[in-house]
Amino acid sequence: MSRDNERPKDPAETLEGEQLALIRETVRKAKVPKAKPRTWRGAALAGELPVARVLVDKGPVHLDKLWDYAVPAEMDAEARPGVRVRVRFGAGTGKVREGRREGGGLLDGYIIERVAESDYRGPLAALAQVVSPEPVLGPGLLALCRAVADRYAGSLADVLQLALPKRNARAEGEPSPPPLPPPEPPAPGSWARYPAGPGFLEALARGDRPRAVWTALPGPHWPREWATAVAATLASGRGALIVVPDGRTAERVDAALTEVLGGPGRHVLLTADLGPEERYRRWLAVSRGSIRAVVGTRAAMFAPVRDLGLVGIWDDGDRSHSDDRLPQPHARDVLLLRAVHEKTGFLLGDLGRTVEAAQLVENGWARPLEADRERVRAAAPLIRTVDEGEVARDAEARAARLPTIAWQTVREALTRGPVLVQVPRRGYVPKLACERCREPARCAHCAGPLEARDAEHLVCGWCGRDEPAWHCRECGGVRLRASIVGARRTAEELGRAFPAVPVRTSGRDHVLTSVPDRPALVVSTPGAEPVAEGGYAAALLLDGWALLGRPDLRAGEDALRHWLEAASLVRGHGDESDGRGGTVVIMAEPTLRPVQALVRWDPAGYAARELAERSQLGFPPISRMAAVTGPAEAVAELIASARLPEGAETLGRSRCPRRPPGARAAPGTRRPARSGSARCCGCAPARAAHSRRLSRRRRRSAWPGGSGTLRCAWIPWTSAEPAEPPGAEFFRPSPACLLAVTG
C-alpha cells in the first residue's frame, strides 16, 4: 500500500487569478457557506465506502504487495474477496479532484480482502470496474500461490498468471452441474501386486493422509492403478488431483478413471488441447465444488479442488513438469507444498525413481511403495547388452550400430508382433562431419551446423540456407560422414533390411498413440513411443552414448528413465510360458551404472546411490544453488547485503572456456539469429533486422567505435582485449557468482 503522507490539496487552491476571484465573489453574493471537500478517505472511514485491498496483476517484485482502493456503493455487492477487478494505477497524488485520486493506467487485479479503514493517510482511488463477480481466487489458492512465489523467489502476480486461466464470459455464465455422491470404495485390483498397496488404498478410503513414493511395475496397469487410488479418495468424501507430463498420458489416465468411476461426471481432464473456453468451464466446475477429481498436465497443479485428500504426480523426472515461465515452478514441488499446507495424502509414481524421490524416502517423509523382486522379474522383459561373450562371437559388435544380436532379436520378434526401435535424435542426419579430417560441417554463411534433412539436400540448422557445394575449410575435402543418425534415417535403413515389414515413425512432428498387434517396426524418439496392443515383442535402444554423453548432472538419470519407459512397453518376461516373452537390446557400454540398473531393473537402487554421491559433493537436491550474474561491483554489493542462511557458501566467479569463432553459444545463452550475415565479435551471427541490416544502435554495440569497446550486443561475452579486431578467439563471461545453500 502507498505510504505518501502528503496533504491533498484543495481543488480551489490550484486556480489562480481571475478565476479564483470570480468564484469567491459568486459564493459571497449567494451567501452560501463554503463546504469542506468530502474525500473518499473520509467516506471510507465513515463506513459508507469500504476499502478493498487489491493485488495488481503486474510482475515487478517491488509491486508485489496489496494496494488500497475505495469501493463505490454501486460495486459494494460484487466487490468480494477473490473477484477480478480493474483499477487505476500510477496516478500519484498530483491528480486529485474533490478528494478522489484520478488518472493512471487501467490494470487488472484481484481483491484480496475488504477492510473498513485504510491506514494510508491520503486520498484513495476507487475501483474502476468489477470484471466478474465470480470468486476465482480463494484463500487456499492464494496461500498456495504465495508459498510458491516465496519458494521460487518470484512475485505473487507471476504465479497467479500460471494458476488462474483466462476468463471466458460465456463459460462463466453457465451453471455447473450438481456434485455427485461419493462412490463406494474400490477393490484393490492390480494394487495387490504391491505388499503395501491394499493398505495404501484403505488409508485413503478412511480419510487418512498417507504419503508414498510408488515404483510402478512395467506393463499397462499403472493408469488403472491411478484411477483406483482416486476412487478410494473420493469414497472418503474428499477430492483428488493427479498431474501427468503430457496429453497422451493424461488421456490414458482419463480413460481409466471413466471406467473405474462408472462414467463421466466425477472427474475432469485439464490439458492445453481443450481450448480456452472449455478449459475455463471445467476449471469453474472444480472451483465451484461440482467435481472433486482432476487429472491434467502441468497447469492443473493449481486446480482449486475442494476438500483435497490426495495429490499425485506421475513421472516427476520429465522436464515437462517444469514451467518455462517465471518463476518456473516444478509440479513436484508445488504438489509437495499443497500436501503440507492442505494436509493431504501424497503419491509420487514412476516406472523409475528420481533423486528427489529417493530423498523423500530417505528422510522418512514418504514411504516406498514397490513390489518384491520376484514380481519385478516376472513383469519386466529380458534385457540384453553387447557383453564380452557377444564381442567374442562378433568382433565388430561393440563398434557396430546394429550388431548381430540386434538383427537376430528383431528377426525373431517380428514373427510374434511389433518391434520398437528407440533413437535418441530426430531427423535424418542431424550432424555431419568431414569424412577425411572429422571436422564438423558448418554453413559458409553463418557458421551454423549443417544437417541432412533427406538423402539429397544439406541445410544449415541456424539460418536454413541450402548448401549445394560444401567443402571442408580445414582439408578441402568434399565428402561427408554422419556423426549422428536420426530417426528418419534409421527407419530408412530398417526398411531396406526388412522390406516385407511395414515401418512406422513417431516423433515430435507426428506422435502415434498406439499401434496394432501385428508385425511392424516402430521407430520412435524418447517420449513419443506409442503403446502396442498386447505389448511389443522386442525393443532396440540405439545410440545409448547420445543420452549418456550429455553434459548434464541428470544425464544418467534421464537416460535410465527413457530406457525404462520404452522397455515397460515390451511384454513381460513372465509371459514366456506361452512364448510371448519380450526382449530388449540396449546399445551402450554394459559396465555403466545406468545400463546395469536397467539390466537388473533396479531404479530405486540407482537413485539411492546417486543421492549418496551427491550428498558427498554437496550437489542438488542436498543443497540449493543460485547463480548471480552482472557487473563485478553490483554482484559484490548484492552478496554483501544479502541475508544468507547459516552455512551458505559462495563458490566464486565462473568463467567460460575458450571457444573458436563460429562455435555455438553455451547452454542458457540467447540463441543466435537465423538471418543476417553480420559477425558479432566472431562468436556467433549477430541478430539482424528484417532487412538483414544491423540497426545503427546495434551496430555500435556489436563493433568497435562509439564507446570504443568491442562488445557483443546479444551474447554475454566481451573480448578479452579491447584492441583485438572482430573475430577474436578468446572470450570471458560477465562476472558471476554461484551461491550454494545447504539443507
Buried (B, 14 or more C-beta within 10 A) or exposed (E): BBEEEEEBEEEEEEEEEEEEEEEEEEBEEEEEEEEEBEBBBBBBBEEBBBBBBBBBBBBEEEBBEBBBBBBBEEBBEBBBBBBBBBBBBEBEBEBBEEBBBEBBEEBBBBBBBBEEEBEBEBBBBBBBBBBBBBBBBBEBBBBBBBBBBEBBEBBBBBBBBBBBBEBBEEBBEEEBEEBBEBBEBBEBBBBEBBEBBBBBBBBBBEEEBBBBBBBBBBBBBBBBBBBBBBBBBBBBEBBBBBBBBBBBBBBBBBBBBBEBBEEEBBBBBBBEEBEEBBBBBBBBBBBBBBBBBBBBBBBBBBBBBBEBBBBBBBBBBBEBBBBEEBBEBBBBBBBBBBBEBBEBBBBBBBBBBBBBBBBBBBEEBBBBBBBEEEBBBBBBBBBBBBBEEBBEEBEEBBEBEBBBBBBEBBBEBBEBBBBBBBBBBBBBBBBBBBBBEEEBBBBBBBBBBBBBBEEEEBBBBBBEBEBEEBBBBEEEBEEBEBBBBBBBBBBBBBBEBBEEBEBBBBBEEEBBEEBEBEBBBBBBBBBBBBBBEBBBBBBBBBBBBBBBEBEEBBBBBBBBBBBBBBBBBBBBBBBEEEEBBBBBBBBBBBEBBBBBBBBBBBBBBBBBBBBEEBBEEEBBBBBEEEEBBBEEEEBEEEBEEEEEEEEBBEEEBEEBEEBEBBBBBBEEBEEBBBBBEBBBBBBBBBBBEEEEEBBEEBBBBBBBEEEEEBBBBBBBBBBEEEEBEBEBBBBBBBBBBBBBBEE
